[in-house]
Amino acid sequence: MEYIKKLLEINPYDYDINQRNEIFNYALIKSHEHHMLNCKEYKKWNTENKIFQNSGSINLKNFPYLPNSIFKKMRLVSSKNFYKKISSSGTSGQKKSQIYLDKNNAMNQSIALSKILNALLGSKKKPFLIIDVDPQGGLANKEMSARAAGMYGYMMASSEHKYLLDENYNLKTDLLKKIVKEFEIKKQEFIIIGYTYLMFKKLLESKKIFKFSKKTKLIHFGGWKKLREETINKKKLNKLIIKKLGISLNNIFDIYGFSEQLGTVYPSIGNQGCKVPAYSEVIVRDTKTLEPLPDGQIGYLQFISPIPSSYPGISILNDDIGKIIKKTKNIKEFEVIGRPNISEDRGCGDTLPEDYYI
């Protein structure tokens, strides 16, 4: 699919807007046509509802979408050559999204994630200090397997990695100090990475204060529900990271993503909103009428990306609610507000799901 390849040649945040829009819209039309031809359920939905019949032009606000919950209820595939079924993680008892990848789809989503990480971290690989239990150790359960799989995609940006929680989920304080000292002697930059809640409970709530170099970068992801229950918001968390770890605000990255559109993630730098890369578009829709809303108003978040090819995940209406908070020529940022009480809570695998291995 050359149209996806051409889209992925674009820098995620630094591009000519007119050229990007032309490539993006063409790729989206071709992706839509591909799924109409290869997924009978997708074709039936669009045909019966008379959605997007004219493929010669495109209006993103009228582009068809599927609710993310549909992948929990139906087997939707657009390829006969899929080699991996993805089961998203979730709270016990919930149904899980089932996403089917073929090798081409997996490769393209991996490229998208790699280019976004390079834009954040630079092209040179750096050591990762992971605030989690080693998945190869003696402790193994489904929750940790999902977390390990979610972490896996980020490992492409890592030169080496160390897990900093023991099997009882205690922070290996002495090991952390030893590693950091070694990096300081070698003047080696490193990345601290982990799921948001574990980062908070195991590193930031520790009585220890670790003063890292201001060049150190911290990545966290995986859902805010547990932190909101403790009345911790992004600004409070960032202040704590700066105070306890000495990391500068612009080196703190909160990553938003979800299972139904793998690879394309939305990083928030410091207290800023989630940045939309060149490979995606975001529309906010009214929670009652589903009509598009003006920037600044709160509604359901719709994510559009031509990249998914082995399953019809090119336009997803998520059950997260949020708003557009910044929009310039090349940059759109959104803020995730939370979820309506009627929606299911996400588990720890918001970014990449269980069994995601490329």
C-alpha positions as CSV (number, residue, x, y, z in Angstrom):
1,M,0.0,0.0,0.0
2,E,2.1,2.8,-1.4
3,Y,-0.2,5.5,-0.1
4,I,0.5,4.6,3.5
5,K,4.2,4.3,2.8
6,K,4.2,7.9,1.4
7,L,2.3,9.2,4.5
8,L,4.8,7.5,6.8
9,E,7.7,9.3,5.0
10,I,6.4,12.6,6.6
11,N,8.0,13.9,9.8
12,P,5.2,13.6,12.4
13,Y,5.4,17.2,13.6
14,D,7.4,19.1,11.0
15,Y,5.9,19.1,7.5
16,D,4.4,21.2,4.8
17,I,0.7,21.3,5.7
18,N,-0.7,21.4,2.2
19,Q,1.4,18.5,1.0
20,R,0.6,16.5,4.1
21,N,-3.2,17.1,3.8
22,E,-3.1,16.0,0.1
23,I,-1.2,12.8,1.0
24,F,-3.3,12.2,4.1
25,N,-6.7,12.6,2.4
26,Y,-5.6,10.5,-0.6
27,A,-4.4,7.7,1.8
28,L,-7.6,7.9,3.8
29,I,-9.8,7.5,0.6
30,K,-7.7,4.5,-0.5
31,S,-7.9,3.0,3.0
32,H,-11.6,3.4,3.0
33,E,-11.9,1.7,-0.4
34,H,-9.7,-1.1,0.7
35,H,-11.9,-1.9,3.7
36,M,-15.0,-1.6,1.7
37,L,-13.6,-4.3,-0.6
38,N,-12.2,-6.5,2.0
39,C,-14.4,-6.3,5.1
40,K,-18.1,-7.2,4.4
41,E,-19.2,-5.8,7.8
42,Y,-17.6,-2.4,7.2
43,K,-19.1,-2.3,3.7
44,K,-22.6,-3.2,5.0
45,W,-22.4,-0.5,7.7
46,N,-21.4,2.2,5.2
47,T,-23.8,1.1,2.5
48,E,-26.9,0.7,4.6
49,N,-26.3,4.1,6.3
50,K,-25.3,5.7,3.0
51,I,-22.1,7.0,4.5
52,F,-19.3,8.5,2.4
53,Q,-20.6,7.3,-1.0
54,N,-18.4,9.8,-3.0
55,S,-14.8,8.7,-2.7
56,G,-13.6,11.4,-5.0
57,S,-13.5,14.0,-2.3
58,I,-13.4,14.0,1.5
59,N,-14.8,15.9,4.4
60,L,-13.2,14.6,7.6
61,K,-16.2,15.7,9.7
62,N,-18.5,13.5,7.6
63,F,-16.1,10.6,7.5
64,P,-17.6,7.3,8.8
65,Y,-16.5,6.0,12.2
66,L,-16.9,2.9,14.2
67,P,-17.3,3.0,18.0
68,N,-14.3,1.4,19.7
69,S,-16.6,-1.0,21.6
70,I,-17.5,-2.7,18.3
71,F,-14.1,-4.5,18.4
72,K,-15.2,-6.1,21.6
73,K,-18.3,-7.6,20.0
74,M,-17.4,-8.4,16.4
75,R,-14.6,-10.0,14.5
76,L,-13.6,-7.3,11.9
77,V,-10.9,-8.2,9.5
78,S,-9.8,-6.8,6.1
79,S,-7.0,-9.3,5.4
80,K,-6.7,-13.0,5.0
81,N,-3.1,-13.1,6.0
82,F,-3.3,-11.9,9.6
83,Y,-0.7,-13.6,11.9
84,K,-1.6,-12.1,15.2
85,K,-4.8,-11.5,17.2
86,I,-4.4,-8.7,19.6
87,S,-6.4,-8.9,22.8
88,S,-6.5,-5.5,24.6
89,S,-6.0,-5.5,28.3
90,G,-8.8,-4.4,30.6
91,T,-10.3,-4.8,34.0
92,S,-11.2,-8.3,35.1
93,G,-14.6,-9.4,33.6
94,Q,-14.6,-6.9,30.8
95,K,-14.8,-8.0,27.1
96,K,-11.6,-7.2,25.3
97,S,-11.1,-5.6,21.9
98,Q,-9.9,-8.1,19.3
99,I,-7.6,-6.6,16.7
100,Y,-6.2,-8.6,13.8
101,L,-2.8,-7.8,12.4
102,D,-1.0,-8.9,9.3
103,K,2.7,-8.3,8.9
104,N,2.3,-5.3,6.7
105,N,-0.1,-3.6,9.1
106,A,2.2,-4.4,12.0
107,M,5.2,-3.0,10.2
108,N,3.5,0.3,9.3
109,Q,2.2,0.8,12.8
110,S,5.7,0.1,14.2
111,I,7.1,2.7,11.8
112,A,4.6,5.3,13.0
113,L,5.5,4.7,16.6
114,S,9.2,4.8,15.9
115,K,9.0,8.1,14.1
116,I,7.0,9.7,16.9
117,L,9.5,8.4,19.5
118,N,12.4,9.7,17.4
119,A,10.8,13.1,17.3
120,L,10.5,13.1,21.1
121,L,13.8,11.4,22.1
122,G,16.1,11.8,19.2
123,S,17.2,9.2,16.8
124,K,20.1,7.9,19.0
125,K,19.0,5.0,21.3
126,K,19.3,5.5,25.0
127,P,19.2,3.2,28.1
128,F,15.7,2.8,29.6
129,L,15.1,2.5,33.4
130,I,11.7,0.8,33.6
131,I,9.5,1.3,36.7
132,D,8.0,-2.2,36.6
133,V,8.7,-5.9,37.4
134,D,10.9,-7.8,35.0
135,P,8.3,-9.9,32.9
136,Q,11.0,-12.6,32.5
137,G,11.2,-13.1,36.3
138,G,9.4,-15.6,38.5
139,L,6.2,-13.5,38.8
140,A,3.9,-13.8,35.8
141,N,0.3,-12.9,35.5
142,K,-2.1,-11.5,32.8
143,E,-1.9,-8.0,34.1
144,M,1.9,-7.8,34.0
145,S,1.9,-9.6,30.6
146,A,-0.3,-6.8,29.3
147,R,2.0,-4.1,30.8
148,A,5.0,-5.8,29.3
149,A,3.4,-6.0,25.9
150,G,2.5,-2.3,26.2
151,M,6.1,-1.5,26.9
152,Y,7.4,-3.6,24.1
153,G,6.8,-1.0,21.3
154,Y,8.9,1.6,23.1
155,M,11.9,-0.8,23.4
156,M,12.8,0.1,19.8
157,A,14.1,3.4,21.1
158,S,16.2,1.7,23.9
159,S,19.8,0.7,23.7
160,E,19.5,-1.3,26.9
161,H,17.0,-1.6,29.7
162,K,16.8,-2.3,33.5
163,Y,13.6,-3.2,35.5
164,L,13.6,-1.4,38.8
165,L,10.8,-3.2,40.8
166,D,11.3,-6.5,42.5
167,E,8.7,-9.3,42.4
168,N,6.9,-7.7,45.4
169,Y,6.7,-4.4,43.5
170,N,9.2,-2.7,45.7
171,L,11.6,-0.2,44.2
172,K,15.2,-1.4,43.9
173,T,16.6,1.8,45.4
174,D,20.2,0.7,45.7
175,L,20.2,-0.6,42.1
176,L,18.7,2.7,40.8
177,K,21.3,4.7,42.6
178,K,24.1,2.5,41.3
179,I,22.9,2.7,37.7
180,V,22.4,6.4,37.8
181,K,25.8,7.0,39.2
182,E,27.4,4.9,36.5
183,F,25.5,6.9,33.8
184,E,26.6,10.1,35.4
185,I,30.3,9.0,35.3
186,K,29.9,8.1,31.6
187,K,27.8,11.3,31.0
188,Q,25.2,9.0,29.5
189,E,21.7,10.3,29.0
190,F,18.9,7.8,29.9
191,I,15.1,7.5,29.9
192,I,12.8,6.7,32.9
193,I,9.7,4.9,31.6
194,G,6.7,3.2,33.1
195,Y,2.9,3.1,33.6
196,T,1.6,6.3,35.1
197,Y,0.2,4.7,38.3
198,L,3.3,2.6,39.0
199,M,5.5,5.6,38.4
200,F,3.5,7.6,41.0
201,K,3.2,4.9,43.6
202,K,6.6,3.3,43.4
203,L,8.9,6.2,42.5
204,L,7.2,9.5,43.4
205,E,5.5,8.4,46.6
206,S,8.8,7.0,47.9
207,K,10.4,8.9,50.7
208,K,13.6,9.0,48.7
209,I,14.5,12.0,46.6
210,F,16.4,11.2,43.4
211,K,18.1,14.1,41.7
212,F,18.6,13.2,38.1
213,S,20.1,15.3,35.4
214,K,17.8,17.9,33.8
215,K,18.5,16.2,30.5
216,T,16.9,13.0,31.8
217,K,13.6,12.3,30.1
218,L,10.6,10.6,31.7
219,I,7.8,8.8,29.8
220,H,4.6,7.6,31.4
221,F,1.4,6.1,29.9
222,G,-1.4,3.8,30.6
223,G,-4.4,5.6,32.1
224,W,-5.3,8.2,34.7
225,K,-8.3,6.6,36.5
226,K,-6.5,5.5,39.6
227,L,-4.6,8.8,39.9
228,R,-7.8,10.8,39.5
229,E,-9.3,8.8,42.4
230,E,-6.4,10.1,44.5
231,T,-7.1,13.7,43.2
232,I,-3.8,13.8,41.2
233,N,-4.0,15.6,37.9
234,K,-1.3,16.3,35.3
235,K,0.0,19.5,36.8
236,K,0.2,18.0,40.3
237,L,2.0,15.0,38.9
238,N,4.5,17.1,37.0
239,K,5.3,19.3,40.0
240,L,6.0,16.1,42.0
241,I,8.3,14.8,39.2
242,I,10.2,18.0,39.1
243,K,10.5,18.1,42.9
244,K,11.4,14.5,43.6
245,L,13.4,13.7,40.5
246,G,14.8,17.1,39.3
247,I,13.6,16.4,35.7
248,S,12.7,19.6,33.7
249,L,9.1,20.1,32.7
250,N,9.8,19.9,29.0
251,N,11.3,16.4,29.5
252,I,8.2,14.9,30.9
253,F,6.1,13.0,28.3
254,D,2.6,11.7,29.1
255,I,1.6,9.4,26.2
256,Y,-2.0,8.8,25.2
257,G,-3.0,5.9,22.9
258,F,-5.4,3.1,22.6
259,S,-5.6,-0.5,21.3
260,E,-7.9,0.1,18.4
261,Q,-5.3,2.2,16.5
262,L,-2.0,0.8,17.4
263,G,1.3,2.6,16.8
264,T,-0.1,6.2,16.4
265,V,0.2,7.7,19.9
266,Y,-0.3,11.3,21.2
267,P,2.4,12.6,23.4
268,S,1.8,15.4,25.9
269,I,5.0,17.4,26.7
270,G,4.9,18.9,30.3
271,N,1.6,20.6,30.9
272,Q,0.7,20.8,27.2
273,G,-2.0,19.0,25.4
274,C,-1.7,15.7,23.5
275,K,0.0,16.4,20.1
276,V,-1.6,15.0,17.0
277,P,1.0,13.6,14.6
278,A,0.8,13.9,10.8
279,Y,-0.5,10.4,10.6
280,S,-3.8,11.2,12.3
281,E,-6.7,13.6,12.7
282,V,-8.9,14.2,15.8
283,I,-12.5,15.4,15.8
284,V,-14.6,16.2,18.9
285,R,-18.3,15.1,18.7
286,D,-21.2,16.0,20.9
287,T,-22.0,13.3,23.4
288,K,-25.7,13.4,22.7
289,T,-26.0,14.4,19.0
290,L,-22.6,13.1,17.8
291,E,-22.3,16.3,15.7
292,P,-18.8,17.8,15.4
293,L,-18.1,20.5,18.0
294,P,-16.1,23.7,17.7
295,D,-12.6,23.8,19.3
296,G,-12.7,24.2,23.0
297,Q,-16.0,22.3,23.6
298,I,-16.0,18.9,25.3
299,G,-17.2,15.8,23.6
300,Y,-16.3,12.3,22.4
301,L,-12.9,12.0,20.7
302,Q,-12.9,10.6,17.2
303,F,-9.5,9.5,15.8
304,I,-8.9,9.1,12.1
305,S,-5.8,7.4,10.6
306,P,-5.3,5.7,7.2
307,I,-2.7,3.3,8.6
308,P,-4.7,0.3,9.9
309,S,-5.1,-2.0,6.9
310,S,-5.7,-5.5,8.2
311,Y,-8.8,-4.4,10.2
312,P,-11.2,-1.5,9.6
313,G,-9.8,0.8,12.4
314,I,-9.2,3.9,10.3
315,S,-11.8,6.0,12.1
316,I,-12.7,5.3,15.7
317,L,-15.1,7.1,18.0
318,N,-13.6,6.6,21.4
319,D,-15.4,6.7,24.7
320,D,-12.9,9.1,26.1
321,I,-14.2,12.7,26.2
322,G,-12.0,15.7,25.6
323,K,-11.5,19.0,23.8
324,I,-9.2,20.7,21.3
325,I,-7.1,23.2,23.3
326,K,-4.6,24.4,20.6
327,K,-4.7,24.6,16.9
328,T,-2.2,26.2,14.6
329,K,-1.2,25.6,11.0
330,N,0.7,22.4,11.7
331,I,-0.1,21.6,15.4
332,K,-3.3,20.4,17.0
333,E,-3.4,19.5,20.7
334,F,-6.3,18.0,22.6
335,E,-6.9,17.4,26.3
336,V,-8.5,14.2,27.6
337,I,-11.0,15.1,30.3
338,G,-12.1,11.5,31.3
339,R,-14.9,9.2,30.6
340,P,-18.7,9.2,31.1
341,N,-19.8,7.0,34.0
342,I,-21.6,4.7,31.6
343,S,-18.4,3.7,29.7
344,E,-16.1,0.9,30.7
345,D,-12.9,1.8,32.4
346,R,-9.7,1.1,30.6
347,G,-7.1,-1.2,32.1
348,C,-3.3,-0.7,32.0
349,G,-2.9,-1.4,28.3
350,D,-4.1,1.9,26.9
351,T,-1.1,2.3,24.7
352,L,-0.4,-1.1,23.3
353,P,-2.4,-4.2,24.2
354,E,-1.6,-7.7,25.5
355,D,0.3,-10.0,23.0
356,Y,1.4,-7.0,20.9
357,Y,4.7,-8.2,19.5
358,I,6.1,-7.0,16.1
